[in-house]
Every structure is written in C-alpha cells, then in structure tokens.
Amino acid sequence: MKLRYLVAFIMIFSYVSTTQVVAEPKSGKEYQCIEVYDCKGEYEKPDPSLLVNEDVLKTNKVEVVELFWYTCPHCSDLEENTDMKAWLKSKADYIEFKQMPAVFSDKNLQLAYAQAYYAADALGILPKVHRAIFNELHKKRNHIKSETQLISLFAKFGGVDKADFEKKYKSFSVTTQANRANGYTVSYAVNGVPAMIVQGKYRLSASTAGGYENMFKVVDYLAEKEYAALKTPEVNVAADSNH
C-alpha cells in the first residue's frame, strides 16, 4: 500500500513539474528576446522602431504581430489553422493583433507583395485579396510575378479596376508602409516565417515554442506579462531621492 501511494505521489509531482515548464516559457528556449533588450528586468522605454504601431505605446494594450510571406506555405496553412482561429476568438481584450508582410529585401517580389498587402488594406478589400493571393500561390500553383497579375487578381477578387489599383499600389502611404515593413523585419532579426512578435520585444515561432498550440500559449504568457507591466504604476524616482 505504501509503495502504491509513493508511486502515485511521484506521478503527480512529475505531472505538476511538467505543467509548470509549459506554463512558464523560458527565454532562449520557447521564445527569444529581441537583441536590444536584455529581458532580465523592466525597460524604461521601448525603441519605437521596433513597434509596428507606435501608438501602442500610448495605450494599455499589448501588440502581437504575425510576420508572414505570401510565398511561405506554412504562413498559408497558419491562416486556416484551428489553433490560430481559436486564439483569435479567445485572445484577451488587451491584445492588439495585426499581420505584417516580412520584407528582407526587394528580391523575390517581397516588396511588391508587401505593397499589394497594404494596397488591399487601403482599398478595404484585404480579407478577400489576402486569402486569394495565398490560394493562387499554394492551392492553384499560379505564380504571381508581375504587377499585371496583381491587377487581375484585385479586379477578380476585390472588384478594383486598374486605375484604382495603381493609384493605391504606388501611393506614398502604401510604399512607405512596405518600406517600413522591411525596417521592422530587420529590427526583429527574423530569419524565418511565420513568426510572432510580442510588444516589439519578444520573438517566437511554432518551432521554438513546440507547435502552434503552445506557440499561442507562449504568446498569451508574454502578453500577460507585458500587460501587467503596463498597469504597474511608475515609481517617482525624484520624489524618492528626496527622502
């Protein structure tokens, strides 16, 4: 009888220890700290160049960014992944989620695809065109290599004519966003996609986190950590130094 209780205790202890490891992801294992941060303590002010939306600094929300390539099959799969869909429905209200096309260079049409993404967003047809581009590339195996092909795609799935497409695609706003995406990609030190960036400070992927399900658990863990930091009152150092 005593041996049975001892075995049961060992099994319970082992289970608790395992769940604690999952519940408390480790820097350098499940996620990486973006290099400008040491992740050993609080930071006074994040570098705005690392944030896709600088306005997030003025809110009490935590920004989570998904970096993707249109030519990446894993990115296409993630769009329809059940873990992704479940997370989007259940994520905390303080999480502001957005996607960003990764741009390492203007080679392989990365910059052109980024412009297409932001043009579709500016035209109000992003949901339709975004999925359509993935489908054309990965399901239909149709390579999109020219502006003419993008014009046809925008017309077919978004009802946008050539003139309206070119106006937005070549606009200052769209080209600026695409170029900024290049800067953010470099700042995040991403070498593969899809990748998740939390508050411009942490970088992770399904491979580092151990699968998509756990990736979103780690995202939630980091986002909760950053949200708690946002709610922590600032210490008045000057006042304290006078005592």
KAHU-V290883 format. One record per residue. N is the residue number from 1. SS is DSSP state (h for helix, s for strand, l for the rest). OMEGA is omega in whole degrees, -180 to 180 (* if undefined). D_FIRST is the distance of its C-alpha to the first C-alpha in Angstrom with 1 decimal. Layout:
N	SS	OMEGA	D_FIRST
N	SS	OMEGA	D_FIRST
This chain:
1	l	-179	0.0
2	h	179	3.8
3	h	179	5.4
4	h	179	5.1
5	h	-180	6.4
6	h	179	8.7
7	h	180	10.0
8	h	180	10.7
9	h	-180	12.5
10	h	-179	14.4
11	h	179	15.6
12	h	179	16.7
13	h	180	18.5
14	h	-179	20.1
15	h	-180	21.3
16	h	-180	22.8
17	h	-180	24.5
18	h	-179	26.0
19	h	179	27.4
20	h	179	28.8
21	h	180	30.8
22	h	-176	32.2
23	h	-178	33.0
24	l	-180	34.8
25	l	-177	37.2
26	l	175	38.7
27	s	-178	42.4
28	l	179	43.4
29	l	180	40.6
30	l	179	40.3
31	s	179	43.8
32	s	173	46.7
33	s	177	48.9
34	l	-161	52.5
35	l	-177	54.3
36	l	178	56.4
37	l	177	53.2
38	l	178	50.9
39	l	178	48.1
40	l	-180	47.0
41	l	-180	48.4
42	l	178	50.5
43	l	-175	54.0
44	l	-177	57.1
45	l	178	58.8
46	l	175	57.9
47	l	-177	60.6
48	h	-179	62.2
49	h	-180	62.9
50	h	-178	59.3
51	l	178	59.1
52	l	180	60.4
53	l	-177	61.3
54	h	-180	62.5
55	h	180	62.6
56	h	178	58.8
57	h	-177	59.3
58	h	-178	61.0
59	l	175	58.3
60	l	177	54.8
61	l	179	53.5
62	s	-177	51.8
63	s	175	53.4
64	s	-177	51.5
65	s	172	53.7
66	s	176	53.1
67	s	-177	55.4
68	s	167	56.4
69	l	175	59.0
70	l	-179	60.6
71	l	-179	60.6
72	l	-180	56.8
73	h	179	54.9
74	h	177	51.6
75	h	177	53.5
76	h	179	54.7
77	h	-178	51.3
78	h	179	49.8
79	h	-176	52.5
80	l	-179	50.8
81	l	-178	47.2
82	h	178	44.9
83	h	178	43.0
84	h	-179	46.4
85	h	-180	47.5
86	h	-180	44.4
87	h	-180	44.6
88	h	180	48.3
89	h	-173	47.5
90	h	-176	44.7
91	l	-179	45.8
92	l	-179	46.4
93	l	-178	49.8
94	l	178	50.5
95	s	175	50.3
96	s	-175	53.7
97	s	175	53.3
98	s	177	56.1
99	s	178	56.9
100	s	177	59.2
101	s	178	60.8
102	l	180	60.1
103	l	178	63.4
104	l	178	63.3
105	l	177	67.0
106	l	178	69.7
107	h	178	69.0
108	h	175	67.5
109	h	-179	68.7
110	h	-180	66.0
111	h	179	68.5
112	h	178	70.1
113	h	178	66.9
114	h	177	66.1
115	h	178	69.5
116	h	179	68.9
117	h	-177	65.7
118	h	176	67.4
119	h	178	70.5
120	h	178	68.4
121	h	-180	66.8
122	h	-180	70.2
123	l	178	71.5
124	l	-178	68.7
125	l	-175	67.5
126	h	-179	64.6
127	h	-178	61.9
128	h	-175	64.1
129	h	-179	65.5
130	h	180	62.3
131	h	-179	60.4
132	h	179	63.6
133	h	177	63.9
134	h	-178	60.4
135	h	180	61.0
136	h	-176	64.3
137	h	-170	62.9
138	h	179	59.6
139	h	-180	59.9
140	l	180	63.6
141	l	178	63.9
142	l	-180	67.1
143	l	178	67.9
144	l	-173	69.4
145	l	-176	71.7
146	l	177	74.6
147	h	179	75.6
148	h	178	77.3
149	h	177	74.1
150	h	178	72.5
151	h	180	75.5
152	h	-179	75.0
153	h	179	71.3
154	h	179	71.9
155	h	-176	74.6
156	h	-173	72.5
157	h	-179	69.3
158	h	-180	70.7
159	l	-178	74.2
160	l	-180	75.6
161	l	-175	79.0
162	h	-177	80.1
163	h	180	81.9
164	h	178	79.0
165	h	-177	76.6
166	h	180	78.8
167	h	-180	79.5
168	h	-176	75.8
169	h	-177	74.7
170	l	-178	77.3
171	l	180	77.2
172	h	-178	76.7
173	h	-177	73.6
174	h	-180	71.9
175	h	177	72.9
176	h	179	71.8
177	h	179	68.3
178	h	178	68.0
179	h	177	69.2
180	h	178	66.8
181	h	176	63.9
182	h	179	64.9
183	h	180	64.7
184	h	180	61.3
185	h	179	60.0
186	h	-179	61.2
187	h	-180	59.9
188	l	-180	56.4
189	l	180	56.4
190	l	177	55.0
191	l	178	55.2
192	l	180	53.7
193	l	2	53.2
194	l	179	51.8
195	s	179	50.7
196	s	178	49.8
197	s	-179	51.3
198	s	176	49.9
199	l	179	52.5
200	l	-172	54.5
201	l	-177	51.9
202	s	-180	49.0
203	s	177	49.2
204	s	179	46.5
205	l	179	46.2
206	h	-179	43.8
207	h	179	43.6
208	h	-175	42.7
209	h	-180	40.3
210	l	179	38.5
211	l	-177	40.1
212	h	-178	42.0
213	h	-179	39.2
214	h	178	37.9
215	h	-180	41.5
216	h	174	42.1
217	h	179	38.9
218	h	176	40.3
219	h	179	43.7
220	h	179	42.3
221	h	-179	40.5
222	h	180	43.7
223	h	178	45.9
224	h	178	43.8
225	h	-180	44.0
226	h	179	47.8
227	h	178	48.2
228	h	179	46.5
229	h	179	49.0
230	h	-177	51.9
231	h	-179	50.9
232	l	-180	50.6
233	l	179	53.8
234	l	180	55.9
235	l	178	56.3
236	l	-177	59.8
237	h	-178	60.2
238	h	-179	63.8
239	h	-180	63.1
240	h	-177	60.3
241	h	-179	62.6
242	l	-178	65.1
243	l	*	62.8
